Amino acid sequence: MSSFETLVAKLGIRYPIIQAPMAGVSTPGLVAEVSEAGGLGSLGLGAATVDQAARQIRETRQLTDKPFNVNLFCHRPATADHARETAWLTHLAAEFRKFGAEPPKSLREIYPTALGNDALLAMLLDEKPAVVSFHFGLPDPHWIAALRQAGIVTMACATDLAEADAVEHAGIDVLVAQGAEAGGHRGIFDPAEDKLIGTFSLVRLLSRQTRLPIVAAGGIMDGDGVAAALRLGASAAQMGTAFILCPESSASLAYRNALKSASAHHTAITSAISGRPARGIVNRLHTLGRDDAPAPPDYPITYHAGKALHQAAAKRGDDSYAAHWAGQGAPLVRELPAAALIEQIVEEWQHAEVTLGGVSGDRADESVVGD
């Protein structure tokens, strides 16, 4: 059995395709359609309260009896810094005034972390989703043991060799290798240590270091990309941007229009939107975060300011401050229902397998894959 067949069996899915857990974009409907079509749908719950997370899990379960993933944020809690926050708001003040608004009087930490949140763990043990994944780091050690005992498969993101080593030694089941091409927030444990390794280089490096199954994430938009990832040592591919134009996603009209325009060719990583590095279509906040800008506050305090500015601008019909997360493969996005998109990706992947000789999913140190 190849490595991708082993992972597919472990996750209870038909195809080595995972829809990325995009907080604010993935919906129970999208997740259910992906899972029903044979992939692994994923709920992005990093911005949700415990009650909101439980509600989304239950809504998804009403739509499918197939396995799906729930994703949580494990960032270090923000450190409030009045001086930094004031400097950042002062930096943005002129932008607010363009729209007849004033910056917030103060900023707050708008998203919770899973760290230390045992109420969240208790909910997961009660709801028992098939898969739980982690971004920005690892959960408290007792979480991993408790989830394993409950029969829940765990996955965690790594962007370099050191993070992958930490993931493996923590007892996580599956490693998500996130390359610099990926849209949305970088999964780095420490934002100051980002090596910006590309997806295929990272998969290749990790396949020589770890025995964990690897999920390639970043820049993969079609079946040919899936085939390439599997041949380099991945056991599955995770795709986020590819699903944003699906009618089941909650992406706004402005977001959809941006992805269908020339703007999709221009993505960049910035910390100015949320306080953590994230890749999206270049907007006004990217520009405001450059050069002589003060250091933004910690994540997610900066996000409070960015969202407030976007809301002020949107009321005047200006979407140039919106966080339209997208990867470098964004120009390849297709506007299809999720099930049809999965079907097309599978057809492309299987065709590529035939063209390339039908060998994929094997470790990079085996003879079927050359340097």
BELKA-V788938 format. One record per pair of residues at least 12 apart in sequence whose C-alpha atoms are under 7 Angstrom apart, sorted by sequence separation. I is the first residue (numbers start at 1). J is the second residue. D is the distance in whole Angstrom. If there is no record, write none. Layout:
BEGIN
I|J|D ; I|J|D
END
This chain:
BEGIN
4|16|6 ; 31|43|7 ; 267|279|6 ; 268|280|6 ; 273|285|6 ; 309|321|7 ; 310|322|6 ; 203|216|6 ; 216|229|6 ; 267|280|5 ; 268|281|7 ; 272|285|6 ; 89|103|6 ; 267|281|4 ; 268|282|6 ; 272|286|6 ; 266|281|6 ; 267|282|5 ; 27|43|7 ; 156|172|7 ; 180|196|5 ; 266|282|6 ; 270|286|6 ; 26|43|6 ; 155|172|6 ; 158|175|7 ; 179|196|7 ; 180|197|6 ; 181|198|6 ; 199|216|7 ; 264|281|6 ; 272|289|5 ; 26|44|6 ; 154|172|6 ; 155|173|6 ; 156|174|7 ; 157|175|6 ; 158|176|6 ; 159|177|6 ; 179|197|6 ; 180|198|5 ; 181|199|7 ; 199|217|6 ; 216|234|6 ; 221|239|7 ; 263|281|7 ; 154|173|5 ; 155|174|5 ; 156|175|5 ; 157|176|4 ; 158|177|5 ; 159|178|5 ; 179|198|4 ; 180|199|7 ; 199|218|6 ; 215|234|6 ; 220|239|6 ; 132|152|7 ; 153|173|6 ; 154|174|6 ; 155|175|6 ; 156|176|6 ; 157|177|6 ; 158|178|6 ; 159|179|6 ; 179|199|4 ; 214|234|5 ; 215|235|6 ; 216|236|6 ; 217|237|6 ; 18|39|6 ; 19|40|6 ; 21|42|5 ; 22|43|7 ; 23|44|4 ; 131|152|6 ; 132|153|6 ; 133|154|6 ; 134|155|6 ; 135|156|6 ; 155|176|7 ; 157|178|6 ; 178|199|6 ; 213|234|7 ; 214|235|5 ; 215|236|5 ; 216|237|5 ; 217|238|5 ; 221|242|5 ; 275|296|6 ; 17|39|5 ; 18|40|5 ; 19|41|5 ; 20|42|6 ; 21|43|5 ; 22|44|5 ; 23|45|6 ; 85|107|7 ; 121|143|7 ; 125|147|7 ; 130|152|5 ; 131|153|5 ; 132|154|5 ; 133|155|4 ; 134|156|5 ; 135|157|6 ; 177|199|7 ; 213|235|6 ; 214|236|7 ; 215|237|5 ; 216|238|6 ; 217|239|6 ; 275|297|6 ; 15|38|6 ; 16|39|7 ; 17|40|6 ; 18|41|6 ; 19|42|6 ; 21|44|4 ; 23|46|7 ; 129|152|7 ; 130|153|6 ; 131|154|6 ; 132|155|6 ; 133|156|5 ; 134|157|6 ; 179|202|7 ; 215|238|6 ; 275|298|5 ; 276|299|6 ; 14|38|5 ; 15|39|5 ; 23|47|7 ; 115|139|6 ; 116|140|7 ; 128|152|7 ; 272|296|6 ; 275|299|4 ; 13|38|5 ; 14|39|6 ; 45|70|7 ; 46|71|7 ; 114|139|7 ; 115|140|6 ; 125|150|7 ; 177|202|7 ; 274|299|6 ; 275|300|6 ; 13|39|6 ; 42|68|6 ; 43|69|6 ; 44|70|6 ; 45|71|6 ; 46|72|5 ; 177|203|6 ; 207|233|6 ; 274|300|6 ; 275|301|7 ; 13|40|6 ; 40|67|7 ; 41|68|5 ; 42|69|4 ; 43|70|5 ; 44|71|5 ; 45|72|6 ; 46|73|5 ; 144|171|7 ; 275|302|5 ; 28|56|6 ; 32|60|6 ; 36|64|7 ; 40|68|5 ; 41|69|6 ; 42|70|6 ; 43|71|6 ; 44|72|7 ; 144|172|7 ; 159|187|7 ; 204|232|6 ; 274|302|5 ; 275|303|6 ; 40|69|7 ; 158|187|6 ; 159|188|6 ; 200|229|7 ; 203|232|7 ; 204|233|6 ; 273|302|7 ; 274|303|4 ; 36|66|6 ; 157|187|6 ; 158|188|7 ; 203|233|6 ; 273|303|6 ; 28|59|6 ; 29|60|7 ; 32|63|6 ; 35|66|6 ; 78|109|7 ; 203|234|6 ; 28|60|4 ; 32|64|5 ; 35|67|7 ; 274|306|7 ; 35|68|6 ; 273|306|5 ; 182|217|7 ; 183|218|7 ; 77|113|7 ; 182|218|4 ; 284|320|6 ; 285|321|6 ; 175|212|6 ; 177|214|7 ; 181|218|5 ; 182|219|6 ; 283|320|5 ; 284|321|5 ; 75|113|6 ; 174|212|6 ; 175|213|6 ; 176|214|6 ; 177|215|6 ; 178|216|6 ; 179|217|6 ; 180|218|7 ; 181|219|5 ; 283|321|6 ; 74|113|5 ; 173|212|7 ; 174|213|5 ; 175|214|5 ; 176|215|5 ; 177|216|5 ; 178|217|5 ; 179|218|5 ; 73|113|6 ; 74|114|5 ; 174|214|6 ; 175|215|6 ; 176|216|6 ; 177|217|6 ; 178|218|6 ; 73|114|6 ; 74|115|6 ; 176|217|7 ; 72|114|7 ; 160|202|7 ; 280|323|7 ; 281|324|6 ; 168|212|7 ; 280|324|5 ; 281|325|6 ; 161|206|7 ; 280|325|4 ; 281|326|6 ; 279|325|6 ; 280|326|5 ; 279|326|6 ; 280|327|7 ; 279|327|6 ; 21|71|6 ; 136|187|5 ; 137|188|7 ; 135|187|5 ; 136|188|5 ; 137|189|5 ; 136|189|5 ; 12|67|6 ; 183|241|7 ; 267|326|7 ; 69|129|7 ; 74|134|6 ; 267|327|7 ; 68|129|7 ; 69|130|6 ; 70|131|6 ; 71|132|6 ; 72|133|6 ; 73|134|6 ; 74|135|6 ; 75|136|5 ; 267|328|6 ; 68|130|6 ; 69|131|4 ; 70|132|5 ; 71|133|5 ; 72|134|5 ; 73|135|5 ; 74|136|5 ; 75|137|6 ; 67|130|5 ; 68|131|6 ; 69|132|5 ; 70|133|6 ; 71|134|6 ; 72|135|6 ; 73|136|6 ; 74|137|5 ; 47|111|5 ; 69|133|7 ; 74|138|6 ; 47|112|7 ; 74|139|6 ; 254|319|7 ; 265|330|7 ; 264|330|5 ; 265|331|6 ; 264|331|5 ; 54|123|7 ; 255|324|6 ; 50|120|6 ; 259|330|7 ; 191|276|7 ; 241|326|6 ; 191|277|7 ; 241|327|6 ; 241|330|6 ; 245|334|7 ; 246|335|6 ; 245|335|5 ; 246|336|5 ; 247|337|6 ; 185|276|7 ; 186|277|6 ; 242|333|5 ; 245|336|7 ; 246|337|5 ; 185|277|6 ; 186|278|5 ; 241|333|7 ; 242|334|7 ; 246|338|6 ; 185|278|4 ; 184|278|5 ; 185|279|6 ; 183|278|7 ; 184|279|5 ; 243|338|7 ; 183|279|5 ; 184|280|6 ; 182|279|7 ; 183|280|6 ; 219|327|6 ; 221|329|6 ; 218|327|7 ; 219|328|6 ; 220|329|7 ; 219|329|5 ; 221|332|7 ; 221|333|7 ; 223|345|4 ; 227|349|5 ; 222|345|5 ; 223|346|6 ; 226|349|6 ; 224|348|6 ; 223|348|4 ; 224|349|5 ; 227|352|6 ; 223|349|4 ; 227|353|7 ; 235|361|5 ; 234|361|6 ; 224|352|6 ; 233|361|6 ; 231|360|4 ; 233|362|6 ; 230|360|5 ; 231|361|5 ; 233|363|5 ; 230|361|4 ; 231|362|7 ; 233|364|5 ; 232|364|6 ; 227|360|7 ; 232|369|7 ; 231|369|7 ; 184|325|5 ; 183|325|5 ; 184|326|6 ; 183|326|4 ; 183|327|4 ; 182|327|5 ; 181|327|6 ; 182|328|7 ; 181|328|5 ; 207|363|6 ; 208|364|7 ; 207|364|6 ; 208|365|6 ; 204|364|7 ; 111|300|6 ; 110|300|6 ; 109|300|5 ; 110|301|7 ; 109|301|5 ; 108|301|5 ; 107|301|6 ; 110|304|6 ; 108|304|7 ; 107|304|6 ; 107|305|7 ; 7|213|7 ; 88|294|6 ; 87|294|7 ; 88|296|6 ; 101|312|6 ; 84|296|7 ; 85|297|6 ; 84|297|6 ; 96|309|6 ; 99|312|6 ; 99|313|6 ; 96|312|7 ; 99|316|7 ; 20|238|6 ; 22|240|7 ; 30|248|5 ; 16|235|7 ; 17|236|6 ; 18|237|6 ; 19|238|6 ; 20|239|5 ; 29|248|6 ; 30|249|6 ; 79|298|7 ; 16|236|4 ; 17|237|5 ; 18|238|4 ; 19|239|5 ; 20|240|4 ; 78|298|5 ; 16|237|6 ; 17|238|6 ; 18|239|6 ; 19|240|6 ; 78|299|6 ; 27|249|6 ; 78|300|7 ; 26|249|5 ; 27|250|7 ; 25|249|6 ; 26|250|7 ; 25|250|5 ; 25|251|5 ; 7|235|6 ; 4|235|4 ; 3|235|5 ; 4|236|6 ; 37|339|5 ; 34|338|6 ; 33|338|6 ; 34|339|6 ; 37|342|7 ; 33|339|6 ; 30|338|7 ; 4|361|5 ; 3|361|5 ; 2|361|6 ; 3|362|6 ; 2|362|6
END
